[in-house]
Amino acid sequence: MFDRVEIRVRPGNGGDGAVSFRHEKFVPFGGPDGGDGGDGGDIVIMADPSITSLRILKRNRLYRAGNGGNGKSKKKYGKKGEELILKVPVGTIIRDKTQMDEGMDEGVVIADCEQSGQQVVVARGGKGGLGNIHFASSTNQAPRIAQKGEAREENFLILELRLIADVGIIGYPNVGKSTLLSVASAAKPKVASYPFTTIEPILGVVEIGQKSFVLAEIPGLIDGAHLGRGLGHDFLRHVVRTKILIHLIDGSSASPAEDMTRVNTELTLFDSALAQKPQLVAVNKVDLPQVRARLPQIKDVFSSAGTPVLFVEAAGGEGVSELMAEAAKMLNQLAAKVESGKKLPKKVFHPEPRSVGASVHKEEDTFIVVAPGLERIVARVDITNPEVRWQFQKQLTRLGVRKVLERAGVQPGDKVRCGNAEWEW
């Protein structure tokens, strides 16, 4: 199946800030001129109507954006990392598997790409490190401190395609759904006389006079599909978005009405809202002699249940145009109700990096400082250098780390660690 894939994405790391000083003839006391590192590239997912499945994303399991360039002398900024745009079909739901709510095994929904051209940043690139020009002050005119670019880790995403179609054809496997779609539209689904011929949903456009609508063949299901049997959820997730359903039933079945009841039961067990969708019931294969002989009986059974039924012979086209016309009529009625109702804007979550302040905790006899900005300085410089060490101490005060440590009870002689650096207080 190519309507659900799991991928790993890694945004670009930020470039390192530069430690540099002006060295020009006739320019005494040139001062710091180290530029900032460039930001890392983002991972962007875009809904593209020309893409029909998630097949292309099966080729790779890890997608990377470009890293930011390092800062340079003369206050030159590093180049921004190249962003990576992944194109997906319209109707793709994006889940972040690294963010798991309690009782959820599919990850938190980041966005629902239900509009053509919609773009979502699913993983932001790391920020570029600050060059030493940012650390200059009246008391520190020759800073040898700069920041390392922000590093980014992999995110695990689940992409799940849920079709956006006006009408969906549902029913048991091998009832003639592919044939009906091919006759009603220009779509070319695979047609054969065995179950699960269709393992991916297929779209077609049906034209009725001056209007048209999108018709989708939904892969067939069996009893227990709501539990994942057969194609299970691969079938049911696509029914969620359709406005109305054409319930196609095999007229040669021993009990067509019971088949309809079983399929609707699976819909209800998966999502109670699915069973409330408007349905057109159509009995197929009326060209077969044994079916034509039972037509009065089939009509009586459905009439007694209060269910209007249409009869078609999909292979030959008999009754197909009438069925499509009824579907178009039902869509128009549904559209009128929606227009009269109140429309609420849909919220889409765009993940942003969270800013984390300084915090301190103690492990045995060592105070551990967690402060992203300070950690990036530590990773970029050698704090064993006396001059750098003095400048580093000033950054502890500027970033508020000193106050946090004092509140945590640090005393002279205690060990303090930040990132990969450790020193005595």
N, C-alpha and C positions, 0 to 999 in steps of 0.2 A: 504494500500500500504506500502511496506517495502523498497522502493527505495528512500525514502526521510524521514529523521528524524531530529528532533531538540533535542539537548542535552545540558546539562550544564556540564562544566568541571572545576575542581578546583585544580590547582597545589599545591604542598606542601609548607607550610610556612618554612622559614629558622629558624634554631635553634638559641637560644640566646647565645651571647658571655658570658664568665664567668668572674667574678671578684674574683680573688684568689691570694694568696701570698704563697710563699714557707715557710713551717714551719717544718724545719728539725733540728735535734740535731746537734750542732757544725757547723751550717751554718747561721752565723749572716747576717742580711741585705739580706734575701733571694730574695726579689724583687717580682714583679708580675709574675704569671705563669698561668693566666686564658686563656684557649684555646678558639678557635673560634667555633661558632655554625656550624652545617652541613647545606649544601644547601638543599632546599626542592626538592622533586621529580618533574620531568617534566611529562606532559601529551603528549604522542606520539601516532600518528596515523600511522599505517602501512598497506600498500596494500598487501593483502594475496590472492593468486589465489584460495585457497581452500574455501574461503568465497564467497558465491554467492548472498547474499542480506544483507540488513542492519537490518534484523529482530532481530538479537541478541541484538542490541543496544536499542531496544524498551523496554527491561526489566527494565532498570534503566534510570532515567532522569538526575541523578547527578553522575559524575564519579570523584573520588578523588585520588590524588597521596599522597605518604607518606610525613609527615613533617620531617624536619631535626632535628637531636638530638642537645641538648644544649651542649655547650663547658664545659669542666671540668678542674679541677686543674691539675698541672703538664703539662701544655700546651697540654692537650689532646683535639683533635678536636671532635666535635659532629658527629654522624653518618649521612651520606647523606640520604635524604629521598628516598624511593623506587619509581622509576618511574612507571607510568601506561601506558601500551601499549594497544591501542584499534585497533583491526584488522577489516579492511573493505575490500570490494571487489575492485579489480583492476578497475579503472575507476571512483572512487569516487571523487567528487569535494567538497572541504571543504571551507565553508564560515564563517567568523566571524561576527556574528550578532551585536556584540557590536561596530563594526566599520561600520558606515553607511554613505555612500556617499550621497550627495544630489540627490534626485530623484531615489534612489535605496532602495528597500524594502527587498532585499535578503541578504544584508551584503556584505562585501568585500571578494573577493576570496583569501584565504590564500595559497592554493595549489591545484594542480590537480594530484591525485595519479594514473597516467596512466601506471606506470611501476611496475611489480611484485617486491615485497620486498622494495619498496620505503618507507622511513620513514620521517615524518614531525613532528617537535615539535610545537604543536599548543598552548601550554601554558607552559611557563618556571616557574620552582620552584623559590621561593624566595631565595635570598642570605643569607647565615648564618651571624649572627652578629659577630663583631670583639671582641675578648677577651681583657682584660685590658693590656696584654703584648704589644699591639699595641699603647697604649697611654703613654707609659713610655718615659721620656726624661730626659735630664740633670737637668732640673728645676722641674721635676715632676717624682720623682723616685718611688712613691707609688700611682699610679693612681687607683682611685676607680670608674673609668668610663669604661663601656663596651656598646656594641650595642645590641639592641634587633634584633632578626631575622626579615628579610623582610617578611611582610605579603602579601599574594596573594588573589585576589578576583576571583569570578566565571567568566568564559567566557561563552557566549552563542554561540553555533556553529550550523550551518545547514550542514548536510551531504546529498549530492545528488548523487545518482548513475547514471552514464551515461555509458551504456554498451560499451565495446570495442570489437566489432565483425567485421568480414570481410564483411558479408552479412546480411542484415536485411530484414525480410519478413513484408511488410506493407499491409494495406488494411482495408476495413470496418470490423466491428465485424461479426463473423460467416461466413467468406468466405472460411474457411478451413486452416488457417495458422497453427494451432496446429497439424492438421493431416499431413500437408506437412512436418513440422519439424520432427514429429515422424517417418515418412516413410523415409525421407532423412538422418536421423541421429539416434543415439541411445538415444536421449532425450525422456523423458516421460512426455510431457505436458498433462494438463487436456483437454479432448475432450468432448464437449457436444453441443447440438443444440440450445444454447441460447447465446445472446450477452454477451460480457465481460467474457467469460469463463476464459480467461487469464487476471489476474490483475497484474501480475509481468512478466517482460521479462524473457524468457527462452532460454538458450544456448544449442547448440548441435554441434558436430564435424562431418563434412561431409568428407568422404575420396573418392578421385578421383585418382585412380591409386596409385602412390607413394606419392602424395601430399594430403593435407587436408586444410580445412578452417573452420572458426567458423561461424556458422549460428545462427542467433537470431530471435526468434519470438517476434515481438513487439506488445504489447497490442493494440487492435483495437481502432479506433476513429470514431467520428461522425462529421457532419457539425458543425462548431463553436468550434472545438477542440482547435484552437489557442487562444480562449478566455477562455479556461478551462472547456468547456462543456464535458460531458461524462467523459472519463479518461483524456482528454485534454492534459495538459502539461506532465502528467505521461507517456503518449505515446510519445509525440514529443521530449522530452529531450533525449531519447535513440537513435533517428535516427541520432543525430548530429555526432556521432563517426563512424558510419558504412561507409565502403568504397563504397559499391554499394547496391542497393535495388532491391529486387524482389517484384514487385507490383502484388499481387494476387487479382484476380477479380472473383466474382461469376458469372458464365456463365448463371445462371438462372435469373439474375437481368433483369429488364425491359430495362435498358440501360447500358451495361458494360462500354462503352466508356465514358459515362457521370460520372459513378462512379469513373473512373480513374482520370478524370479532377477535380472532387470535392476533392479527397484525395490530389492531387498535389497542389490544391489551398490552402488547410490547411497547407501544408508544407511551401509554399511560404509566407503565412501570418505570420507564426511563425518565420521563418528564411529564407530569400531569397536564402541563400546558399544551403538549403536542396533540393530545386527543381532542382538544378544544378547537383545533384549527379547522376551518371549513373544508369539507371533502366533497369531491364528485366521485361517485362509485360507477365504475365501468366494468362490464363483464366481457372478456375477450374470447376469441376463437369461436365465434358464433357460426363460422363457416363449416365447422365439423358437424356431420349429420347427427351424432349423438347429443351434441349441445343444442342444435336447432330444435331437436325433438323435445328438449327439456325447457325451452324458453318460457312457456306458460307457467310451469312449476317454479322456475327461478324467479319470475316476476312476482308471483304470489308470495313467495317466502320473503322477499325484500319489502314488498308492499305491506305485509303484515307487521314488519318491524318498523314501518314508517320511514324507510330509506328509499328515495328515488334512485333509479338505476338506469344507466344507458348501456347499450349493447354495441360492440364494435368487433370488427375483424381487422386487426391491425395490419396483418400482412398484405391484405388486399385494399386497405384504405376505407372499407365500409364503416360508416359512422364516425370516422376520425374527425372530419371537419365539423360535424355537429358537436362532438365532445370538446374540441378546441374553442368553438364559439361559446359554449356554456362556461368554459373556464374564463374566457375574456369577460363575459358578462359578470361573473362572480367577482373578478378582480376589480371591475369598475365600481361595483356596489361596495366593495371593501374600501376602495380608495376614497369614496365619498364619505364614509364613516370616519376615516382617518383625518380627512381635511376638516371635518367638523369638530374633531376632538382637539384637545390641547397637546401640543408637541413640546416635549422637554428636551433640552440639549443633552447630548451624551457626553459624559466626562471621559477623558482619556488621560491616563497617568503617564507622564514623561519623567523617567527616573533622573534625579539630580544627585550629584555626590553630596553626602552630608558633611558639614563642617564639624570637626570634633575638637573641643578645647583640650587643655592640658589636664591630665589626671595622674595620680600617683597611688601606687599600692606597694606593699612591702612583701618581699619574698625572703624568708629567713632573716639575714642581716643586711639585705640590700633593698634600697628604695628604687622601684622601677618607675620611670617617667614615661608616660604615653602622651606624646605631643607631636603630631605629624609634621608641623613646620620645623620643630627643633630636630626631629629625627632626620629630616632631609638635609639639614645643615651638618649634622654629625657625620652623615654618610659621604659628604662632599669634601671635608677638611680633616686635617690631622691635628687633633686637640692636644697632642703631646708637645706641639710647638708652643713655647711660652707666650709668644705674641698672639697666636691664634687662641690659646687657652684664655688669655685675658679678654679678648674680644668675645669669646664664647660665653664667658661669665656675664658679660653685659647683655647678651641675648636672652639669658635665663631671666633676667629682670624685665627686659622689654616684653617678652612673651608671657609674663605672669607665672612662669614655672617656679621661680624662687619662692613666691608667696604660697603656692600650692604645696611645695616641699616643707616649708616652715609650718604650715597648718597640719601637715602629716606627722610632724614631730622630728624632723631631721636635726641631727646634732653634729657639731664639728667632729670629723674623723669617721663619720658614717660613709658607707659605700653607696654611690648613686649610679644608676645605669640608664642610658637612653639609647635606643637602637643598638648599634654594635660597639658603643663606647661606654667605658666605665671609669669613674674617677672618685676621689675622696673629697668629701664635703669640707 
